[in-house]
Amino acid sequence: MVEILKDAIAKGVHGADSDLSNLVGGILSEIESRGEAAVRELSAKFDNWEPESFQLSEEQIRDVVASVDPETIEDIKFAQTQIRRFAEAQLATMHDVEIETLPGVFLGHKNLPVSAVGAYVPGGRYPMVASAHMSVLTAKVAGVKRVAACTPPIDGELPAETIAAMHLAGADEIYILGGVQAVGSLAIGTEFVDSVDVLVGPGNAFVAEAKRQLYGRVGIDLPAGPTETLLLADDTVDAEMCATDLLGQAEHGPTSPAVLITTSRALGEATIVEVARQLETLATADVASVAWESYGRVIVVDDNAEMLELANELAFEHVQVMTNDDDYFLANMVNYGALFLGPMTNVSYGDKVIGTNHTLPTQGAARYTGGLWVGKFLKTCTYQRITNAESSAIIGEYCSRLCAIENFAGHQAQADIRVRRYGKSEVGVE
C-alpha cells in the first residue's frame, strides 16, 4: 500500500516548449548560414564575450593551468585517475569478434572509435569541472583522435579550473564559448572549428534542445532533462542523511525532482522536517527549496518489493539505496541511470570523483538506455568474409528464395550469380 506524505505540486518536465524550440532552431540556422559572424554576435549577446580567437592557444592553456592552485590540480588528477581506471576497465570488456558459422564463412565485428568528439562543459553558477573528466577523458580512453572541448567564460573571465581539467583530460582543442553557439559550432562547423561526429556533455535547457535538434546530423550522448534523485531508504538510516542526499541533488535546478521512498513512516515524516531545517542554512537554498517544494516527494510503502516496483516505474537518473538489503535492489533494479548502494557512498561521489560517469539518462530514458560510457565513443561495425565456394553457393540458394518472397529482383540476382559461379557444377566440388 502506497502512502504519500509529500507530493510534488508541479508536473514533470518533458521535452521543450515551442518557444524554446523555435528560438534554438533559429540560432542554429543563423550559425549554419552565417558561420563565425553569427557565433560572434551570439557570444557577445549572451556572454559578453568577444575574444580575438575562441580557441585557446597552447601558451594560453599553459598559463591558465599554471595559475590554478596546485592542490586543485592534484584533486583534478585524482578524480581523473579514478575515471580513467573505470573507463579502461569498461573498454577491456569490449572485444572484437570473429566466428566461422559454416565452413569458410567468417562473420565478425570491430569496435572502432569515432573520429571527432565535441565535449561541452557547462559554466554559469555551477561550472561543472567534472564534466571535462566524464566527456573528454572517456573519449580519449576510447581512442578518439580529436576531442574539441567548449566551455563558456564566467563573468568575462577564463574558467581556469575547467580549462585545466579539459587539458589534463586530453582535449586536443579548447574553445571558450558557451550555450547553443558552442554546440552548434561543434556540430555544424564554422571558420574557426571543424565539425565533429558526436556531441556530449550536459547543459541548460537551451543546450539540451540544441543537441536534440542536431541529433542525426551528429550523434549525441543522451537526451537531457533536469537532474533526478531517488532515495530508497528504511530505518537503517536517519533523516539527516536522507535530507542531505535529497537536497544535494535538488540544488541542481528548480525543476530537479528529489524523491524519497521508504518503508518507515517515521523516517519519511522526520525527513520532511529535516529538509526544512537544512534549507534554513544551505547556501543553495534559493534553488533547492523551489525544487523541493515543486518536485519533492516522500512516499511510504509496505516493503522492499513494493519499493522496488515503484522505483522501476519511476526510472530515475540517480538511485541511492540505503536499506537492510541493498543487494536485493542491485539484483532486481532494471530501470535506473546509476545505483549508489549503502550510506557510505552517495550521488555526489558519482558526480565528481569516484570513477563512474555522471552523464546519465533522465525523464524515464533509463527504461531504454544507460549513461555515457567509453562504448558511446565506439562504433561496433560488422564484416563478413567467405573463403569456401560451396558455402557461398549454399547461402546463395537460401538468399535467392528469400529475396523472391520480398520481390527484390536485384538482390536475388546478387545471390544467383554466386550460385552459378560457385556451385558444384561450376567449381567441380564433389
Backbone torsions as a table, in degrees:
resi	resn	phi	psi	omega
1	MET	NA	130.7	-177.5
2	VAL	-98.8	130.2	175.3
3	GLU	-123.3	126.6	-178.5
4	ILE	-97.9	114.8	177.6
5	LEU	-85.7	-34.5	175.0
6	LYS	-143.2	128.9	-179.4
7	ASP	-112.8	158.6	173.7
8	ALA	-72.0	144.8	178.2
9	ILE	-101.7	-5.3	178.2
10	ALA	-117.5	153.1	176.5
11	LYS	-79.8	160.2	179.0
12	GLY	-63.4	154.5	180.0
13	VAL	-96.6	115.7	-179.4
14	HIS	-131.7	124.4	175.3
15	GLY	72.8	-179.4	-178.4
16	ALA	-105.8	144.6	175.5
17	ASP	-76.4	165.8	-172.1
18	SER	-65.5	-34.8	179.6
19	ASP	-63.6	-46.1	178.8
20	LEU	-62.9	-44.6	-178.7
21	SER	-61.1	-43.3	-179.7
22	ASN	-67.0	-40.2	179.7
23	LEU	-63.0	-48.3	-179.4
24	VAL	-64.5	-42.6	178.5
25	GLY	-59.7	-38.4	178.0
26	GLY	-65.4	-40.1	178.7
27	ILE	-64.1	-44.9	179.9
28	LEU	-63.4	-37.1	177.4
29	SER	-64.4	-38.5	177.4
30	GLU	-63.1	-43.2	179.2
31	ILE	-64.8	-40.1	179.5
32	GLU	-60.9	-43.2	-172.5
33	SER	-88.9	-31.2	-172.1
34	ARG	-117.5	-5.3	172.4
35	GLY	61.6	-135.1	-173.5
36	GLU	-60.4	-34.3	179.9
37	ALA	-59.3	-43.0	178.4
38	ALA	-67.3	-41.6	-179.7
39	VAL	-61.4	-41.1	179.9
40	ARG	-64.1	-40.9	178.1
41	GLU	-64.3	-42.2	-179.4
42	LEU	-67.2	-41.4	179.1
43	SER	-63.5	-41.4	178.1
44	ALA	-65.5	-39.0	-177.2
45	LYS	-70.1	-47.0	-172.1
46	PHE	-92.3	-29.3	-176.0
47	ASP	-122.3	1.0	-176.7
48	ASN	51.2	45.2	-172.4
49	TRP	-128.4	112.8	-178.3
50	GLU	-134.6	67.0	-178.5
51	PRO	-75.6	163.5	174.7
52	GLU	-62.8	-39.5	176.8
53	SER	-137.8	134.6	176.3
54	PHE	-71.5	-28.2	-179.2
55	GLN	-84.0	133.8	176.5
56	LEU	-78.6	139.8	175.4
57	SER	-78.6	165.5	177.2
58	GLU	-59.7	-38.1	179.6
59	GLU	-66.0	-42.7	177.8
60	GLN	-61.3	-42.7	-179.9
61	ILE	-62.8	-44.8	178.7
62	ARG	-58.7	-43.7	-178.5
63	ASP	-65.4	-40.6	-179.9
64	VAL	-65.5	-46.9	-179.5
65	VAL	-60.8	-40.1	179.8
66	ALA	-65.5	-23.1	-178.3
67	SER	-82.6	-12.0	-176.3
68	VAL	-81.3	139.8	178.7
69	ASP	-52.4	130.3	-177.9
70	PRO	-55.7	-34.4	178.1
71	GLU	-65.1	-38.2	177.1
72	THR	-64.3	-40.4	176.9
73	ILE	-59.9	-43.8	179.1
74	GLU	-65.1	-38.2	177.1
75	ASP	-63.2	-42.9	177.9
76	ILE	-62.4	-43.7	179.8
77	LYS	-63.1	-38.3	177.7
78	PHE	-62.0	-49.2	-180.0
79	ALA	-59.8	-43.1	-177.5
80	GLN	-68.3	-31.1	175.3
81	THR	-62.6	-42.3	179.7
82	GLN	-66.2	-43.4	-177.1
83	ILE	-69.3	-39.8	177.7
84	ARG	-63.3	-42.8	-177.8
85	ARG	-60.8	-43.6	-178.9
86	PHE	-71.5	-39.7	178.9
87	ALA	-63.7	-39.0	177.3
88	GLU	-65.3	-37.6	177.3
89	ALA	-65.4	-40.2	176.5
90	GLN	-63.2	-44.3	-179.5
91	LEU	-60.1	-36.3	-178.4
92	ALA	-65.6	-19.3	178.4
93	THR	-82.1	-11.4	-174.0
94	MET	-99.1	106.8	-174.8
95	HIS	-110.1	143.2	167.1
96	ASP	-66.3	150.0	-174.0
97	VAL	-129.6	139.9	167.2
98	GLU	-146.5	129.0	177.6
99	ILE	-131.0	155.4	175.5
100	GLU	-104.5	107.6	-174.4
101	THR	-85.6	-29.7	173.9
102	LEU	-140.6	165.8	178.8
103	PRO	-53.4	117.9	177.4
104	GLY	77.2	9.5	177.9
105	VAL	-109.1	110.4	-175.9
106	PHE	-113.1	126.4	176.2
107	LEU	-119.1	141.0	-179.5
108	GLY	-155.7	172.9	169.2
109	HIS	-140.9	153.2	176.1
110	LYS	-122.2	143.6	176.0
111	ASN	-98.5	108.1	-172.4
112	LEU	-112.5	127.6	177.5
113	PRO	-68.0	145.2	172.6
114	VAL	-65.4	161.3	-173.1
115	SER	-81.9	-36.5	-174.3
116	ALA	-145.9	135.2	-179.7
117	VAL	-124.8	138.4	171.3
118	GLY	-105.2	123.1	-177.3
119	ALA	-113.4	121.1	178.8
120	TYR	-102.1	129.5	179.0
121	VAL	-118.7	114.1	-175.2
122	PRO	-64.7	157.3	175.2
123	GLY	-120.7	-129.0	177.1
124	GLY	69.7	-147.0	-177.8
125	ARG	-61.5	-34.8	-179.5
126	TYR	-118.8	83.3	176.1
127	PRO	-68.2	107.9	-168.3
128	MET	-86.4	75.8	179.8
129	VAL	-51.2	-39.7	-176.6
130	ALA	-61.7	-24.9	179.8
131	SER	-64.9	-25.1	175.6
132	ALA	-64.1	-41.4	178.0
133	HIS	-63.4	-47.3	-171.5
134	MET	-65.1	-34.7	-175.7
135	SER	-98.6	-59.8	-175.0
136	VAL	-62.3	-52.7	-175.0
137	LEU	-63.3	-43.8	-178.7
138	THR	-63.5	-38.7	177.2
139	ALA	-63.9	-40.8	-180.0
140	LYS	-67.6	-37.7	175.4
141	VAL	-60.3	-36.9	180.0
142	ALA	-69.3	-15.9	179.4
143	GLY	101.2	14.6	178.8
144	VAL	-66.7	127.1	-175.4
145	LYS	-74.0	-35.3	-175.4
146	ARG	-128.7	119.8	174.3
147	VAL	-121.5	115.8	176.8
148	ALA	-101.4	121.9	-174.6
149	ALA	-113.2	137.0	179.3
150	CYS	-122.5	141.3	170.0
151	THR	-148.4	146.8	-178.0
152	PRO	-79.2	158.6	170.0
153	PRO	-67.8	158.9	176.0
154	ILE	-119.8	112.7	-177.4
155	ASP	53.5	41.5	176.6
156	GLY	76.8	8.7	-178.2
157	GLU	-118.3	157.8	175.5
158	LEU	-73.3	130.1	178.3
159	PRO	-78.7	91.8	-167.2
160	ALA	-60.0	-46.4	-176.5
161	GLU	-64.4	-39.1	178.8
162	THR	-66.3	-42.2	178.0
163	ILE	-61.7	-43.0	178.4
164	ALA	-60.3	-43.0	179.6
165	ALA	-64.6	-42.1	177.4
166	MET	-59.8	-46.4	-178.2
167	HIS	-64.1	-48.2	-178.6
168	LEU	-65.7	-27.6	178.4
169	ALA	-75.3	-16.8	176.6
170	GLY	109.2	17.0	180.0
171	ALA	-58.6	134.5	179.0
172	ASP	-84.8	-28.0	177.8
173	GLU	-140.0	138.8	178.4
174	ILE	-126.2	125.9	-178.8
175	TYR	-119.4	137.7	174.4
176	ILE	-97.9	95.9	-172.6
177	LEU	-162.2	138.7	-174.4
178	GLY	-123.6	170.6	168.9
179	GLY	65.6	-154.3	-178.0
180	VAL	-60.2	-36.0	-179.3
181	GLN	-64.2	-27.7	178.2
182	ALA	-74.3	-55.7	-177.3
183	VAL	-68.4	-31.5	176.2
184	GLY	-64.7	-42.8	178.2
185	SER	-62.8	-42.0	-179.0
186	LEU	-65.0	-40.2	-176.5
187	ALA	-78.9	-41.7	-174.0
188	ILE	-86.2	-36.9	-174.2
189	GLY	87.5	137.5	177.1
190	THR	-137.5	-171.7	-179.7
191	GLU	-61.1	-27.0	-173.3
192	PHE	-104.4	-7.2	178.9
193	VAL	-149.0	134.5	175.8
194	ASP	-77.0	151.2	-178.7
195	SER	-68.1	157.8	179.9
196	VAL	-112.4	175.1	179.5
197	ASP	-98.3	-30.0	-176.8
198	VAL	-138.5	136.6	173.7
199	LEU	-107.2	132.0	177.3
200	VAL	-137.2	161.7	175.3
201	GLY	115.6	147.3	179.8
202	PRO	-76.9	172.8	177.6
203	GLY	-177.7	-179.4	179.3
204	ASN	-75.6	-173.5	-176.1
205	ALA	-60.9	-32.9	-179.7
206	PHE	-69.1	-44.0	178.1
207	VAL	-64.4	-43.5	179.9
208	ALA	-60.9	-41.7	179.7
209	GLU	-69.3	-37.3	177.0
210	ALA	-62.1	-43.6	178.4
211	LYS	-63.3	-38.9	178.5
212	ARG	-61.0	-43.5	-178.6
213	GLN	-72.5	-27.2	-179.1
214	LEU	-85.1	-13.7	-179.0
215	TYR	-62.2	132.3	-173.4
216	GLY	109.3	-47.7	170.5
217	ARG	-69.0	-40.8	172.0
218	VAL	-133.0	164.1	170.2
219	GLY	-79.3	157.2	173.4
220	ILE	-130.1	164.7	179.7
221	ASP	-73.1	-57.8	-174.8
222	LEU	-155.8	153.2	164.8
223	PRO	-69.6	131.9	-170.3
224	ALA	-113.6	134.5	173.1
225	GLY	-130.1	-171.3	179.1
226	PRO	-60.5	147.4	176.5
227	THR	-57.6	139.7	179.7
228	GLU	-125.2	139.9	172.3
229	THR	-134.9	138.2	-179.8
230	LEU	-128.1	127.0	175.2
231	LEU	-105.4	128.9	171.3
232	LEU	-111.2	111.0	-170.4
233	ALA	-143.6	155.4	173.4
234	ASP	-134.0	-164.6	-173.5
235	ASP	-77.3	11.4	171.3
236	THR	-78.2	-11.2	174.7
237	VAL	-126.0	171.9	-175.9
238	ASP	-113.1	173.1	-175.6
239	ALA	-67.3	-33.1	179.4
240	GLU	-61.2	-44.9	178.6
241	MET	-62.3	-46.1	-177.7
242	CYS	-64.4	-45.7	-179.9
243	ALA	-62.8	-40.7	179.3
244	THR	-62.3	-43.2	-179.0
245	ASP	-70.6	-33.0	176.7
246	LEU	-67.8	-48.0	-177.0
247	LEU	-73.0	-26.5	178.4
248	GLY	-61.0	-23.7	176.5
249	GLN	-106.6	-26.9	177.2
250	ALA	-62.4	-25.2	-179.2
251	GLU	-69.0	-11.5	179.4
252	HIS	-57.7	-40.8	-177.2
253	GLY	-175.3	162.7	-174.9
254	PRO	-69.3	-10.3	178.6
255	THR	-112.8	20.1	-178.3
256	SER	-86.7	113.8	179.4
257	PRO	-68.8	138.2	175.2
258	ALA	-134.5	116.9	-169.1
259	VAL	-130.0	135.6	171.9
260	LEU	-112.9	124.8	169.4
261	ILE	-112.9	127.4	-174.2
262	THR	-141.7	152.5	172.8
263	THR	-91.5	1.4	-178.7
264	SER	-116.5	110.1	178.3
265	ARG	-62.1	-37.6	-179.8
266	ALA	-62.0	-41.3	178.5
267	LEU	-65.3	-41.8	178.8
268	GLY	-60.0	-47.2	179.9
269	GLU	-64.3	-43.4	-179.2
270	ALA	-65.6	-34.5	-180.0
271	THR	-66.5	-39.4	177.0
272	ILE	-59.5	-44.1	178.5
273	VAL	-65.3	-42.3	-177.3
274	GLU	-68.7	-35.2	175.5
275	VAL	-60.0	-46.1	178.9
276	ALA	-59.8	-40.8	-179.6
277	ARG	-65.0	-46.1	-178.0
278	GLN	-67.0	-31.8	179.3
279	LEU	-65.3	-19.7	178.6
280	GLU	-67.9	-24.4	-176.1
281	THR	-122.6	-11.0	-177.2
282	LEU	-65.5	129.3	-176.1
283	ALA	-63.6	-26.3	-179.9
284	THR	-104.6	25.7	-176.8
285	ALA	-62.9	-26.2	179.9
286	ASP	-60.6	-32.6	177.1
287	VAL	-91.1	-50.2	-174.0
288	ALA	-61.5	-35.4	-178.6
289	SER	-67.0	-36.6	178.2
290	VAL	-67.5	-44.5	179.0
291	ALA	-61.9	-43.1	-178.8
292	TRP	-66.5	-43.5	-179.6
293	GLU	-63.7	-42.6	-172.8
294	SER	-88.3	-34.1	-172.1
295	TYR	-125.5	1.0	179.2
296	GLY	-78.0	142.5	178.7
297	ARG	-140.6	147.1	171.4
298	VAL	-131.0	121.6	-173.2
299	ILE	-127.2	133.0	178.3
300	VAL	-105.7	132.4	178.6
301	VAL	-126.2	170.8	-174.7
302	ASP	-78.5	-39.6	-172.6
303	ASP	-156.2	179.0	-178.4
304	ASN	-62.8	-35.6	179.9
305	ALA	-62.5	-41.7	178.8
306	GLU	-70.1	-36.4	176.0
307	MET	-61.2	-44.8	179.4
308	LEU	-62.2	-46.1	-178.7
309	GLU	-58.7	-45.7	-178.5
310	LEU	-68.7	-39.2	179.4
311	ALA	-62.6	-41.5	178.3
312	ASN	-66.6	-32.3	176.4
313	GLU	-66.8	-40.5	-177.9
314	LEU	-70.7	-36.3	177.8
315	ALA	52.6	56.2	-174.6
316	PHE	-80.6	161.7	178.7
317	GLU	-64.4	-57.0	-179.8
318	HIS	-112.4	132.1	177.5
319	VAL	-128.2	110.9	177.3
320	GLN	-94.9	121.5	-176.5
321	VAL	-110.8	119.8	178.6
322	MET	-137.9	84.7	-173.0
323	THR	-136.4	-177.8	177.0
324	ASN	-79.7	-3.1	-179.5
325	ASP	-152.9	68.6	-177.9
326	ASP	-61.3	-33.9	-178.8
327	ASP	-63.8	-27.2	176.4
328	TYR	-59.8	-40.3	-178.8
329	PHE	-76.1	-36.6	175.5
330	LEU	-61.1	-38.4	-178.1
331	ALA	-76.1	-26.9	-168.7
332	ASN	-119.6	-14.9	175.2
333	MET	-68.0	134.8	179.6
334	VAL	-124.6	-17.9	-177.5
335	ASN	-121.6	97.1	177.8
336	TYR	-165.4	158.0	174.6
337	GLY	-81.8	-53.3	177.0
338	ALA	-149.0	142.5	175.8
339	LEU	-101.0	141.9	175.7
340	PHE	-125.1	107.4	-166.5
341	LEU	-101.5	118.1	176.0
342	GLY	92.7	157.9	-175.9
343	PRO	-71.5	-14.0	-177.6
344	MET	-83.8	-8.3	170.7
345	THR	-115.8	174.2	179.8
346	ASN	-167.0	169.9	-175.8
347	VAL	-64.2	-35.7	179.5
348	SER	-59.1	-38.7	176.0
349	TYR	-57.5	-46.7	179.5
350	GLY	-65.7	-36.1	-179.8
351	ASP	-64.7	-34.5	-166.3
352	LYS	-115.4	-35.4	-160.8
353	VAL	-151.2	-23.6	-165.6
354	ILE	-69.8	-27.8	175.5
355	GLY	132.2	-27.1	174.9
356	THR	-77.5	161.0	-174.2
357	ASN	-83.5	140.4	-176.3
358	HIS	-95.8	-0.6	175.8
359	THR	-87.7	108.2	-166.6
360	LEU	-133.3	159.8	-178.7
361	PRO	-72.1	143.4	178.0
362	THR	-128.2	173.8	173.7
363	GLN	54.1	40.3	175.7
364	GLY	84.3	-2.2	-178.8
365	ALA	-65.8	-16.7	177.0
366	ALA	-64.2	-11.6	174.5
367	ARG	-68.5	-23.1	-175.2
368	TYR	-133.2	-2.5	178.3
369	THR	-150.1	153.6	169.0
370	GLY	-92.6	-165.6	-177.3
371	GLY	-90.3	-174.5	176.6
372	LEU	-65.5	137.1	177.4
373	TRP	-155.4	175.7	-174.8
374	VAL	-57.6	-32.3	-179.8
375	GLY	-65.8	-20.4	179.6
376	LYS	-65.7	-23.6	-177.9
377	PHE	-95.7	7.6	-179.9
378	LEU	-115.8	144.1	173.1
379	LYS	-106.3	124.6	176.4
380	THR	-91.4	104.9	-171.1
381	CYS	-112.6	130.2	-175.9
382	THR	-90.6	160.0	172.1
383	TYR	-146.9	164.0	176.0
384	GLN	-142.9	149.7	178.7
385	ARG	-146.9	135.0	175.9
386	ILE	-121.1	127.1	-180.0
387	THR	-117.8	2.8	-178.0
388	ASN	-118.7	119.1	-174.8
389	ALA	-62.5	-42.7	-177.8
390	GLU	-62.3	-40.5	179.0
391	SER	-64.9	-39.4	177.8
392	SER	-60.2	-43.2	-179.3
393	ALA	-67.6	-39.6	178.8
394	ILE	-62.4	-48.4	178.7
395	ILE	-62.8	-37.9	179.8
396	GLY	-61.1	-38.3	179.2
397	GLU	-63.7	-44.4	177.2
398	TYR	-63.5	-45.0	-177.7
399	CYS	-61.7	-41.8	-178.6
400	SER	-59.6	-46.1	-179.1
401	ARG	-66.4	-38.8	179.7
402	LEU	-68.4	-36.7	176.8
403	CYS	-64.9	-37.0	-179.9
404	ALA	-62.6	-38.6	177.8
405	ILE	-58.3	-36.5	-175.2
406	GLU	-93.9	1.8	178.7
407	ASN	65.6	27.3	177.1
408	PHE	-95.1	88.1	-175.1
409	ALA	-66.1	-39.5	-179.9
410	GLY	-66.7	-41.3	175.5
411	HIS	-60.5	-43.2	-178.7
412	GLN	-61.9	-38.5	180.0
413	ALA	-64.0	-36.0	177.2
414	GLN	-61.1	-40.1	178.1
415	ALA	-71.4	-44.3	-173.7
416	ASP	-62.6	-38.0	-178.3
417	ILE	-65.0	-31.1	178.7
418	ARG	-78.3	-31.3	173.6
419	VAL	-63.0	-43.5	-179.7
420	ARG	-67.4	-42.7	-174.5
421	ARG	-74.4	-37.7	-170.0
422	TYR	-112.7	3.0	177.6
423	GLY	-68.3	169.8	-174.0
424	LYS	-58.2	-39.9	-175.7
425	SER	-68.0	-27.5	-177.4
426	GLU	-83.5	-41.7	-172.4
427	VAL	-101.8	-2.8	176.9
428	GLY	74.5	27.6	178.3
429	VAL	-80.5	129.0	-179.9
430	GLU	-94.1	NA	NA
